[in-house]
């Protein structure tokens, strides 16, 4: 099949020099996708993996406990791709108003990501379709506080941006000029809402992600929002009942190949290589999410069995254990609030949990001590480990 540029170059003048900006052609791609038997099989496998992941959300006794931490893990990974240095534990400490071990701006970015996803899901539940308004609203939350708050949160860019390099003239990629952004995004909005015709959900997510990254409609936060778009689309189309699929770890692990594929799509229309990679990312990530959910369930059941052997102290200790599953780093004061039991009873329960090797104290102070559900955090931390700093 003859390959061709998936858009056009326009010459721009900015910061005192000329550069070539790329304006993508609207979706769906032309010529159409070449569905080889191998690519069809890969997409079928990806849909099966998503089905298994979706069924796990019905098997977990309390999906909300799993989701609380899983969303935070994704927030850490997605922000890490953008260069932040926040760990999962840093985020949990930040949410407790404790001092994390990294710059506050880094943790604030991760916290914003959690809030942006929650906001997007709430808007979808209220019936707002995937639309320009939805993107702007989510972006407004994503950049509401911290470093990005000066980059016109919630508004499409009114100036030129670029990726890589110190200026457009030496950049790795220059997205469309600012005056083209609204038209490009309006066409993407039509495609997301099945105009000119319907597109299968998984294919739609794969194509829309690249289109969004190519348009780069905001001054900051495009990468994070482009990755969120995949999950939001799968939830809106009811492929997933809960937001349990996040591809940031896979994209982070295969970062250079991911960027190479974005370039190949734009320059030669090699959508097939991208779709193969995307389906592989879905299969790997969904399988890993099922595995993580099962590990957490096993850990919780094992620990509950140990607690049940405590006799009369078991009931209150189980309440504290459940609260720690929801927030695996917590102060004794927060656990009193969460469980509604007395401070003395919470502290006794924490003593039992420490003796059983379930909980570890992180502080050595008399008041408002800080505790960690170490096994739970260890399972969730897989893939988020930061380099030594």
C-alpha positions as CSV (number, residue, x, y, z in Angstrom):
1,X,0.0,0.0,0.0
2,X,1.3,3.5,-0.9
3,X,2.2,5.4,2.2
4,X,1.6,9.2,2.5
5,X,1.9,12.1,4.8
6,X,-1.1,12.2,7.2
7,X,-1.6,16.0,7.0
8,X,0.2,19.0,5.6
9,X,3.1,21.3,6.6
10,X,2.5,25.0,7.0
11,X,5.3,27.6,7.4
12,X,5.1,29.6,10.5
13,X,7.1,32.6,11.7
14,X,7.7,32.7,15.5
15,X,10.4,33.8,17.9
16,X,12.1,35.6,15.0
17,X,12.5,32.5,12.7
18,X,10.6,30.4,10.2
19,X,9.6,26.8,11.0
20,X,7.4,24.1,9.6
21,X,4.3,23.2,11.7
22,X,2.3,20.0,11.0
23,X,-1.5,20.1,10.6
24,X,-3.0,16.5,10.7
25,X,-5.6,15.3,8.3
26,X,-9.0,14.6,10.0
27,X,-9.8,11.0,11.1
28,X,-10.5,8.3,10.0
29,X,-7.2,7.7,8.1
30,X,-7.0,7.7,4.3
31,X,-6.2,5.3,2.8
32,X,-8.1,3.1,5.3
33,X,-6.4,0.8,7.8
34,X,-4.9,-2.4,6.3
35,X,-6.4,-5.0,8.5
36,X,-4.1,-8.0,8.2
37,X,-5.2,-11.2,9.8
38,X,-2.4,-10.7,12.4
39,X,-3.7,-7.3,13.3
40,X,-7.3,-8.5,13.6
41,X,-6.2,-11.3,15.9
42,X,-4.2,-8.8,18.1
43,X,-7.3,-6.5,18.4
44,X,-9.5,-9.5,19.3
45,X,-7.0,-10.5,22.0
46,X,-7.0,-6.9,23.3
47,X,-10.8,-6.9,23.6
48,X,-10.7,-10.3,25.4
49,X,-8.1,-8.9,27.9
50,X,-10.4,-5.8,28.5
51,X,-13.4,-8.2,29.1
52,X,-11.4,-10.1,31.7
53,X,-10.3,-6.9,33.4
54,X,-13.9,-5.6,33.4
55,X,-15.1,-8.8,35.0
56,X,-12.6,-8.4,37.8
57,X,-14.3,-5.2,38.8
58,X,-17.4,-7.3,39.6
59,X,-15.4,-10.0,41.5
60,X,-13.6,-7.7,43.8
61,X,-15.5,-7.4,47.1
62,X,-14.9,-3.6,47.1
63,X,-13.8,-2.3,43.8
64,X,-13.6,1.2,45.3
65,X,-10.7,0.2,47.6
66,X,-8.7,-1.1,44.6
67,X,-9.5,1.8,42.4
68,X,-8.5,4.4,44.9
69,X,-4.9,3.2,44.8
70,X,-4.9,2.2,41.2
71,X,-5.9,5.6,40.0
72,X,-3.1,7.1,42.2
73,X,-0.6,4.7,40.7
74,X,-1.5,5.8,37.2
75,X,-1.3,9.5,38.3
76,X,2.3,8.9,39.5
77,X,3.3,7.0,36.3
78,X,1.7,9.5,33.9
79,X,3.3,12.4,35.6
80,X,6.6,10.6,35.8
81,X,6.7,10.5,32.0
82,X,6.5,14.3,32.1
83,X,9.6,14.3,34.4
84,X,8.1,14.6,37.9
85,X,9.8,12.8,40.8
86,X,6.9,11.8,43.0
87,X,6.4,8.3,44.3
88,X,3.1,6.7,45.4
89,X,4.1,7.1,49.0
90,X,4.9,10.8,48.4
91,X,1.3,11.3,47.0
92,X,-0.3,9.5,49.9
93,X,1.7,11.7,52.4
94,X,0.7,14.8,50.5
95,X,-3.0,13.8,50.7
96,X,-2.5,13.5,54.5
97,X,-1.0,17.0,54.7
98,X,2.3,15.4,55.6
99,X,5.7,16.5,54.1
100,X,6.6,14.3,51.1
101,X,10.2,13.7,50.3
102,X,10.1,15.5,46.9
103,X,9.4,19.1,45.7
104,X,5.8,20.0,46.5
105,X,5.1,21.0,42.9
106,X,5.8,17.5,41.7
107,X,3.3,15.9,44.1
108,X,0.8,18.7,43.4
109,X,0.9,17.7,39.7
110,X,0.2,14.1,40.5
111,X,-2.7,15.1,42.9
112,X,-4.1,17.3,40.1
113,X,-4.2,14.2,37.8
114,X,-6.3,12.3,40.3
115,X,-8.7,15.2,40.6
116,X,-8.8,15.6,36.8
117,X,-9.7,12.0,36.2
118,X,-12.4,12.1,38.9
119,X,-13.9,15.3,37.4
120,X,-13.9,13.8,33.9
121,X,-15.7,10.6,35.0
122,X,-18.3,12.6,36.9
123,X,-19.0,14.7,33.8
124,X,-19.4,11.5,31.7
125,X,-21.8,10.1,34.3
126,X,-23.9,13.2,34.1
127,X,-24.2,12.7,30.3
128,X,-21.6,15.1,28.9
129,X,-20.1,13.4,25.8
130,X,-16.4,13.4,24.9
131,X,-16.2,16.9,23.6
132,X,-14.2,20.1,23.5
133,X,-16.0,21.2,26.7
134,X,-15.0,18.0,28.5
135,X,-11.3,18.4,27.4
136,X,-11.2,22.0,28.6
137,X,-12.9,21.2,31.9
138,X,-10.5,18.3,32.7
139,X,-7.5,20.4,31.6
140,X,-8.7,23.2,33.9
141,X,-8.5,20.8,36.9
142,X,-5.2,19.1,35.7
143,X,-3.4,22.5,35.7
144,X,-5.4,24.1,38.5
145,X,-2.5,24.3,41.0
146,X,1.3,24.1,41.0
147,X,3.6,24.4,38.0
148,X,1.1,24.4,35.2
149,X,-1.3,27.0,36.7
150,X,0.3,29.8,34.6
151,X,-0.3,27.9,31.3
152,X,-3.9,29.0,30.7
153,X,-5.7,26.0,32.3
154,X,-8.9,25.0,30.6
155,X,-8.2,27.0,27.4
156,X,-6.8,25.9,24.0
157,X,-3.4,27.5,23.3
158,X,-3.2,30.9,21.7
159,X,0.5,30.6,20.8
160,X,2.8,28.2,19.1
161,X,4.3,25.3,21.1
162,X,6.8,22.6,20.1
163,X,8.2,19.3,21.3
164,X,11.9,18.8,21.9
165,X,14.5,21.4,21.1
166,X,14.8,24.9,22.5
167,X,12.7,26.6,19.8
168,X,10.5,25.7,16.8
169,X,13.5,25.8,14.4
170,X,15.3,22.9,16.1
171,X,12.3,21.1,17.6
172,X,11.6,17.4,17.1
173,X,8.0,18.2,16.2
174,X,6.0,21.4,15.8
175,X,2.2,20.9,16.2
176,X,-0.4,23.0,14.2
177,X,-0.3,26.8,14.5
178,X,-2.6,28.2,17.2
179,X,-5.2,29.5,14.7
180,X,-5.7,25.9,13.4
181,X,-6.2,24.3,16.8
182,X,-9.9,24.8,17.2
183,X,-10.7,23.4,13.7
184,X,-8.5,20.4,14.3
185,X,-10.1,19.7,17.7
186,X,-13.6,20.2,16.3
187,X,-12.9,17.5,13.7
188,X,-11.6,15.2,16.4
189,X,-14.7,15.9,18.5
190,X,-16.9,14.8,15.5
191,X,-14.8,11.6,15.0
192,X,-15.2,10.8,18.7
193,X,-18.9,11.1,18.4
194,X,-19.1,8.8,15.3
195,X,-19.2,11.4,12.6
196,X,-19.0,10.9,9.6
197,X,-19.5,7.2,10.7
198,X,-19.1,4.9,13.6
199,X,-15.7,3.5,14.6
200,X,-15.2,0.5,16.9
201,X,-14.3,1.8,20.4
202,X,-10.8,0.3,20.7
203,X,-9.8,1.5,17.3
204,X,-11.3,4.9,18.1
205,X,-9.2,5.2,21.2
206,X,-6.0,4.3,19.4
207,X,-6.6,6.8,16.6
208,X,-7.9,9.6,18.8
209,X,-4.9,9.3,21.1
210,X,-2.4,10.0,18.3
211,X,-4.5,12.7,16.8
212,X,-4.7,14.5,20.2
213,X,-1.0,14.2,20.7
214,X,-0.4,15.6,17.2
215,X,-2.6,18.6,17.7
216,X,-1.1,19.3,21.2
217,X,-4.0,21.7,21.8
218,X,-2.9,23.0,25.2
219,X,0.3,24.8,26.3
220,X,1.0,22.1,29.0
221,X,-0.5,18.8,30.1
222,X,-1.1,17.4,26.6
223,X,0.6,14.1,27.3
224,X,-1.3,13.4,30.5
225,X,-4.6,14.4,29.0
226,X,-3.9,12.3,25.8
227,X,-3.4,9.2,28.0
228,X,-6.5,10.0,30.1
229,X,-8.5,10.2,26.9
230,X,-8.0,6.5,26.3
231,X,-9.5,5.5,29.7
232,X,-12.3,8.0,29.5
233,X,-13.4,6.8,26.1
234,X,-13.4,3.1,27.2
235,X,-15.6,4.1,30.2
236,X,-17.9,6.3,28.2
237,X,-18.5,3.5,25.7
238,X,-19.1,1.0,28.5
239,X,-16.2,-1.2,27.5
240,X,-15.1,-0.8,31.1
241,X,-17.5,-0.2,33.9
242,X,-14.7,1.2,36.1
243,X,-11.6,3.2,35.1
244,X,-9.2,0.2,35.5
245,X,-7.0,0.5,32.4
246,X,-4.0,2.8,32.3
247,X,-1.3,2.6,29.6
248,X,1.3,5.0,31.1
249,X,3.6,2.2,32.5
250,X,3.7,0.5,29.1
251,X,4.3,3.8,27.3
252,X,7.0,4.7,29.8
253,X,8.7,1.3,29.4
254,X,8.7,1.6,25.6
255,X,9.0,5.3,25.4
256,X,11.5,5.7,22.5
257,X,9.5,3.2,20.3
258,X,6.2,5.0,21.3
259,X,7.6,8.3,20.0
260,X,9.0,6.7,16.9
261,X,5.6,5.3,16.1
262,X,3.9,8.7,16.5
263,X,6.4,10.1,14.0
264,X,5.8,7.2,11.5
265,X,2.1,7.7,11.6
266,X,2.4,11.4,10.8
267,X,5.1,11.0,8.1
268,X,4.1,7.8,6.3
269,X,0.6,6.9,7.5
270,X,1.9,3.7,9.1
271,X,-1.1,3.3,11.4
272,X,-0.8,-0.5,11.4
273,X,2.5,-0.5,13.3
274,X,0.9,1.9,15.9
275,X,-2.3,-0.2,16.2
276,X,-0.2,-3.4,16.8
277,X,1.7,-1.6,19.5
278,X,-1.5,-0.2,21.0
279,X,-3.2,-3.6,21.1
280,X,-0.1,-5.1,22.7
281,X,-0.2,-2.3,25.3
282,X,-3.8,-3.1,26.1
283,X,-3.2,-6.9,26.4
284,X,-0.1,-6.4,28.7
285,X,-1.7,-3.7,30.9
286,X,-5.1,-5.3,31.3
287,X,-3.4,-8.7,32.2
288,X,-1.2,-6.9,34.7
289,X,-4.1,-5.1,36.3
290,X,-6.0,-8.4,36.7
291,X,-2.9,-9.9,38.3
292,X,-2.5,-6.9,40.7
293,X,-6.2,-7.0,41.7
294,X,-5.8,-10.8,42.5
295,X,-2.6,-10.1,44.5
296,X,-4.3,-7.4,46.6
297,X,-7.3,-9.7,47.2
298,X,-5.0,-12.5,48.4
299,X,-3.0,-10.2,50.6
300,X,-6.2,-8.8,52.2
301,X,-7.7,-12.3,52.8
302,X,-4.4,-13.6,54.3
303,X,-4.2,-10.6,56.6
304,X,-7.9,-10.8,57.6
305,X,-7.3,-14.5,58.5
306,X,-4.5,-13.5,60.8
307,X,-6.6,-10.7,62.4
308,X,-9.5,-13.1,63.0
309,X,-7.3,-15.2,65.2
310,X,-7.0,-12.2,67.7
311,X,-10.3,-13.1,69.4
312,X,-12.2,-10.2,71.0
313,X,-9.8,-7.6,69.5
314,X,-10.5,-8.8,66.0
315,X,-13.6,-6.7,65.2
316,X,-12.0,-3.3,65.8
317,X,-8.7,-4.4,64.2
318,X,-10.5,-5.5,61.1
319,X,-12.1,-2.0,60.9
320,X,-8.6,-0.4,61.1
321,X,-7.3,-2.9,58.5
322,X,-10.1,-1.9,56.1
323,X,-9.4,1.8,56.5
324,X,-5.7,1.1,55.7
325,X,-6.7,-0.7,52.5
326,X,-8.4,2.4,51.4
327,X,-5.5,4.6,52.4
328,X,-2.4,2.5,53.0
329,X,-0.4,5.3,54.7
330,X,-2.4,6.9,57.5
331,X,-2.0,8.7,60.8
332,X,-3.6,7.3,63.9
333,X,-5.8,10.4,64.0
334,X,-7.1,9.8,60.4
335,X,-7.9,6.2,61.3
336,X,-9.9,7.4,64.3
337,X,-11.9,9.7,61.9
338,X,-12.3,6.9,59.3
339,X,-13.4,4.2,61.6
340,X,-15.4,6.2,64.2
341,X,-13.8,4.2,67.0
342,X,-11.9,5.7,70.0
343,X,-8.2,6.7,69.8
344,X,-7.3,4.1,72.5
345,X,-9.0,1.3,70.5
346,X,-7.3,2.4,67.2
347,X,-3.9,2.5,68.9
348,X,-4.5,-1.0,70.4
349,X,-5.5,-2.3,66.9
350,X,-2.4,-0.8,65.3
351,X,-0.3,-2.5,68.0
352,X,-1.9,-5.8,67.0
353,X,-1.3,-5.1,63.3
354,X,2.3,-4.3,64.0
355,X,2.8,-7.5,65.9
356,X,1.3,-9.5,63.1
357,X,3.7,-7.9,60.6
358,X,0.9,-6.3,58.6
359,X,1.6,-2.6,59.5
360,X,4.8,-0.7,60.0
361,X,5.1,2.6,61.9
362,X,6.9,5.3,59.9
363,X,7.3,7.8,62.8
364,X,8.4,7.5,66.3
365,X,6.4,10.2,68.0
366,X,3.8,10.0,70.8
367,X,0.9,11.9,69.0
368,X,-0.6,11.4,65.5
369,X,1.8,8.6,64.6
370,X,2.1,7.6,60.9
371,X,1.6,4.0,59.8
372,X,2.0,2.1,56.5
373,X,0.3,-1.0,55.2
374,X,3.6,-2.1,53.7
375,X,2.5,-5.2,51.7
376,X,-0.3,-3.3,50.0
377,X,2.0,-0.5,49.0
378,X,4.7,-3.0,47.7
379,X,2.2,-4.6,45.3
380,X,0.9,-1.2,44.1
381,X,4.5,0.2,43.7
382,X,5.4,-2.3,41.0
383,X,6.6,-0.3,38.0
384,X,6.6,3.1,39.8
385,X,10.0,2.7,41.4
386,X,12.0,6.0,41.1
387,X,15.7,6.1,40.4
388,X,17.9,6.9,43.3
389,X,17.8,10.6,44.1
